[in-house]
Amino acid sequence: MKTLDELAEVFKRRTQMRELEEKILTNLEFDGIVGKSPAMLEVFDLVRKISKHYSNVLLSGPTGSGKELIARSLHKMSPVAQQRFAVCNCSALVDTLLESQLFGHMRGAFTGAFDTRAGLFEYANDGTVFLDEIGENLASNAGEAARVIQNREIQRVGSPEIKKVNIG
């Protein structure tokens, strides 16, 4: 039969093991993402460095690899963390709808445009826009995308007006 001292020692060791396991998990967790491979630790370090600068970032990887998680982490750690974070799954939209979704449109610009509407770039002005699967539809909207990235300008579908936006 175990003595109380022996039971207390077992309890103490189990408590220490739980505390160590929690520390290890904390060290392997990065903003809700758990990873321990050298490649993931390098990604986490890079996110910490990049997030201090409000700039455009290209995240590449296969579908389901966690690009949106990394984008959200970048946003949360950035100087604009209190601003909006908008997401657009570009592969789910046809080219014309994608253009309206990103840049907005004017009433009457196309069939079904009953109202003037701001796009995601305007909606997230001073914040962050994550364009998921952008490679799927980039070719037809490359000029507009370049204008946003380089000049920080958008033009709603059907509008002659060019608007300034500040998005990362």
Secondary structure, 3 states (H helix, E strand, C coil): CCCHHHHHHHHHHHHHHHHHHHHHHHHHEECCEECCCHHHHHHHHHHHHHCCCCCCCCCCCCCCCCHHHHHHHHHHHCCCCCCCEEEEEHHHCCHHHHHHHHHEECCCCCCCCCCCEECHHHHCCCCEEEEECHHHCCCCCHHHHHHHHHHCEECCECCCCCEECCCC
